[in-house]
């Protein structure tokens, strides 16, 4: 059995990142054999990671970069999650994310599954290396996301340099200032699509359906409120059963007026719902849908980083150059949004 010295413990700690007591136990079990001790640490790390499978890893780090190649530029973003920001801010954790990103770039990965199978410096694939680190930290860790964007004139933005929100923007021509500002726009305003044409039809259909229902509800409620007012009852006192009961108890509403309001709501509401002009409903709903596009599509959003003028993103870019436009973008955040 080889002697388990302080130098040997230090060596294995540096090579595995495991805690001193874990290293000492592994070396003792391996009778001083470094290779066996490292395998024991690795195996225990993976086993411990499995026990944490049901826990949530909502903190972490997003590493992003843009690289040049013979085929042009490519922007990459990799997300590695942990349970706490204490672990996520650790040097070893950040180094692991960076190594995974570097390997993704070198291998020009196209999918998250490809990233997970990357071989890292220690010989393990990325998933196994993360599981081993999870066993060492005592927290659930997982590679939870990967994104890339190809093309020229790419700009990356790391929000507040905190590695929690990254965006990549592709412009039609080179413009460092515009690229940076549009990337900040993507971070701040959370667009769901580049433009109206890019919004999935299923989303458009659902938004129109919601807009129609909301329009009908508002038109019916407007008719009910007007009828209650004409009956001499304050509509604010009878807008719900809870309010009605509460206002009766407070003496602000008589039981007779409450019953009158209930009857009006039932009768007028049913009559109005049955006789809503379909074209009017459709026009109002389409107006709501257009507002949704304006708020949710990047090129149509009001630009937040201009000089106070009320231009949308597309208009602001054209004010910088007639041929300047945003062609594509990616947004990646640790937060569920």
VENDADA-V871011 format. One record per backbone hydrogen bond with DSSP energy under -0.5 kcal/mol. NH is the residue of the N-H (numbers start at 1). CO is the residue of the C=O. Records with the same first field share a line. If there is no record, write none. Layout:
NH: CO ; CO
//
This chain:
2: 31
5: 3
9: 5
10: 6
11: 7
12: 8
13: 9
14: 10
15: 11
16: 12
17: 13
23: 19
24: 20
25: 21
26: 22
27: 23
28: 24
29: 25
30: 26
31: 28
32: 27
33: 30
34: 32
37: 33
38: 34
39: 35
40: 36
41: 37
42: 38
43: 39
44: 40
45: 41
46: 42
47: 43
48: 44
49: 45
50: 46
51: 47
52: 48 ; 49
53: 50
55: 52
58: 56
59: 82
61: 80
62: 163
63: 61 ; 78
65: 76
67: 74
69: 72
72: 69
74: 67
75: 149
76: 65
77: 147
78: 63
79: 145
80: 61
81: 142
82: 59
88: 84
89: 85
90: 87
94: 90
95: 91
96: 92
97: 93
98: 94
99: 95
100: 96
101: 97
102: 98
103: 99
104: 100
105: 101
106: 102
107: 103
108: 105
109: 104
115: 111
116: 112
117: 113 ; 114
118: 115
120: 118 ; 124
123: 120
126: 118
127: 116
129: 125
130: 126
131: 127
132: 128
133: 129
134: 130
135: 131
136: 132
137: 133
138: 134
139: 134
142: 81
144: 79 ; 142
145: 79
147: 77
149: 75
151: 73
155: 169
157: 167
159: 157 ; 165
161: 158
162: 159
166: 332
167: 157
168: 330
169: 155
170: 328
171: 153 ; 169
172: 325
179: 175
180: 176
181: 177
182: 178
183: 179
184: 180
185: 181
186: 182
187: 183
188: 184
189: 185
190: 186
192: 296
193: 296
198: 195
199: 195 ; 196
203: 200
204: 200
205: 201
206: 202
207: 203
208: 204
209: 205
210: 206
211: 207
212: 208
213: 209
214: 210
215: 211
216: 212
217: 213
218: 214
219: 215
220: 216
221: 217
222: 218
223: 219
224: 220
225: 221
226: 222
227: 223
228: 224
229: 225
230: 226
231: 227
232: 229
233: 228
235: 233
237: 234
238: 235
244: 240
245: 241
246: 242
247: 243
248: 244
249: 245
250: 246
251: 247 ; 248
252: 247
253: 247
258: 254
259: 255
260: 256
261: 257
262: 258
263: 259
264: 260
265: 261
266: 262
267: 263
268: 264
269: 264 ; 265
270: 266
271: 267
272: 268
273: 269
274: 270
275: 271 ; 272
276: 273
281: 277
282: 278
283: 279
284: 280
285: 281
286: 282
287: 283
288: 284
289: 285
290: 286
291: 287
292: 288
293: 289
294: 290
295: 291
296: 292
297: 293
298: 193
299: 194
300: 297
301: 297 ; 298
303: 311
311: 309
313: 301
314: 299
316: 312
317: 313
318: 314
319: 315
320: 316 ; 317
321: 317
324: 321
327: 170 ; 325
328: 170
330: 168
332: 166
334: 164
337: 335
//
